Amino acid sequence: MPLDDSVVEAIYREHGSALRRFVLSATRDPQLAEDVVQETVLRVWQHAPDVNGSVRSYLYRTARNIMIDNYRRSQRRPPETLEGSPADPVEVMGRVDELLNRVLMEEALLRLSKEHRDVLVALHYRRFTVNEAAIQLNIPSGTVKSRAYYALRALRTILDEMGVER
């Protein structure tokens, strides 16, 4: 299949900087991050008809898999070719998974209405009680409870659409 430059450019234009930030925060190596981004875009372009749900979440999962594959490959090389001491593979994969979950959750939260997002942030990220959230958001505590209920239902639906396993 010939490489369609316009599709690749569209993927880069729409998702390139966010994907680069994600990979760079996990690898801390700009050259490696660029290599992972390029390979990710190429793989996603090759599998575009098979992508279900959010393209961005598919890009992040693909980048995560590439980073893990690269790490595993680097661990198979003889020790004298490695720079510095190797990190614990469980720690590396855990860090990448944690970062991926954070990015996907942020994307999902941005897809909620402002009212739902504000209530979830107040209750789950700022750890306010219902009454504290009601005061902070200037709404009745009953409204906080009902918005939280409907916000969580909407968030589950969004995460399912994005293909995020819970």
C-alpha positions in Angstrom: 0.0 0.0 0.0 1.6 3.3 -1.0 2.2 5.9 1.7 -0.5 8.6 1.5 1.3 11.7 2.6 -1.9 13.6 3.3 -3.1 11.0 5.8 0.3 11.0 7.6 0.4 14.8 7.6 -3.1 14.9 9.0 -2.2 12.5 11.8 1.0 14.6 12.6 -0.9 17.9 12.5 -3.7 16.7 14.7 -1.9 14.5 17.2 1.9 14.9 16.7 2.6 17.4 19.5 0.5 15.7 22.1 2.0 12.3 21.2 5.5 13.7 21.3 4.9 15.2 24.7 3.6 11.9 25.9 6.5 9.9 24.6 9.1 12.5 25.8 7.7 12.5 29.3 8.2 8.7 29.4 11.6 8.5 27.7 13.3 11.9 28.4 15.3 11.4 25.2 14.2 13.8 22.4 15.7 11.6 19.6 14.2 8.4 20.9 10.8 10.2 21.3 10.9 11.4 17.7 11.7 7.8 16.5 8.8 6.4 18.6 6.4 9.1 17.3 7.4 8.4 13.7 7.0 4.6 14.1 3.7 5.1 15.9 2.2 7.3 13.1 3.4 4.8 10.5 1.8 1.8 12.4 -1.4 3.7 13.0 -1.5 4.7 9.3 -1.0 1.1 8.3 -3.9 -0.1 10.6 -6.2 2.9 10.1 -9.2 0.9 8.8 -8.9 -1.3 11.9 -8.9 1.6 14.4 -12.0 1.6 16.5 -12.8 4.5 18.9 -10.5 7.4 19.5 -7.5 7.8 17.2 -5.5 9.6 19.9 -6.0 6.8 22.5 -5.0 4.3 19.8 -1.9 6.4 19.1 -1.0 6.5 22.8 -1.4 2.7 23.2 0.6 2.1 20.1 3.4 4.4 21.3 3.3 2.6 24.7 3.8 -0.7 23.0 6.6 0.6 20.9 8.4 2.0 24.0 8.0 -1.3 25.8 9.3 -3.2 22.8 12.3 -0.9 22.5 13.0 -1.3 26.2 12.8 -5.1 26.0 15.1 -5.1 22.9 17.6 -2.9 24.7 17.6 -5.4 27.6 18.6 -8.3 25.3 21.8 -6.5 24.2 25.0 -7.5 25.9 25.7 -5.4 29.1 28.8 -3.6 27.6 26.6 -1.9 25.0 24.2 -0.4 27.5 24.7 3.1 28.7 24.4 3.3 32.5 22.7 0.7 34.6 19.5 -0.9 33.3 16.2 0.1 35.0 13.8 -2.4 36.5 11.5 -3.4 33.6 8.5 -3.6 35.8 9.2 0.0 37.0 9.6 1.2 33.4 6.4 -0.4 32.2 4.5 0.8 35.2 5.7 4.3 34.6 4.6 4.2 31.0 1.2 2.7 31.9 0.6 5.3 34.6 1.4 8.1 32.1 -0.8 6.5 29.5 -3.7 6.2 31.9 -3.3 9.9 33.0 -3.2 11.1 29.4 -6.3 9.0 28.4 -8.2 10.2 31.5 -7.4 13.8 30.8 -8.7 13.3 27.2 -11.8 11.7 28.5 -12.5 14.4 31.1 -12.1 17.1 28.4 -15.0 15.3 26.5 -17.3 15.8 29.4 -19.5 18.9 29.8 -17.9 21.6 31.9 -20.4 21.1 34.7 -19.7 17.3 34.9 -16.0 17.8 34.7 -16.0 20.5 37.4 -17.8 18.2 39.8 -15.6 15.2 39.2 -12.4 17.3 39.5 -13.7 18.7 42.8 -14.7 15.4 44.3 -12.0 13.0 42.9 -8.9 15.2 42.2 -9.2 17.9 44.8 -10.9 15.4 47.3 -13.5 17.8 48.4 -16.5 16.5 50.3 -19.9 17.0 48.6 -20.6 20.0 50.8 -17.2 21.5 50.1 -17.7 21.0 46.4 -21.1 22.6 46.6 -19.7 25.7 48.2 -16.7 25.8 45.8 -18.9 25.4 42.7 -21.8 27.5 44.1 -24.4 24.9 43.6 -26.6 22.8 46.0 -25.1 19.6 47.4 -27.9 17.6 45.8 -26.9 19.0 42.4 -23.3 17.9 43.2 -24.5 14.4 43.9 -26.6 14.1 40.8 -24.0 15.6 38.5 -21.4 13.3 40.0 -23.6 10.3 39.2 -24.3 11.3 35.6 -20.7 12.5 35.1 -19.4 9.0 36.1 -21.8 7.3 33.7 -20.8 9.7 30.9 -17.1 9.1 31.7 -17.6 5.3 31.6 -19.2 5.6 28.1 -16.4 7.9 26.8 -13.7 5.5 28.1 -15.5 2.6 26.5 -15.7 4.6 23.2 -12.0 5.3 23.5 -11.3 1.6 23.9 -9.8 2.0 27.4 -10.1 -1.1 29.5 -11.3 -0.5 33.1 
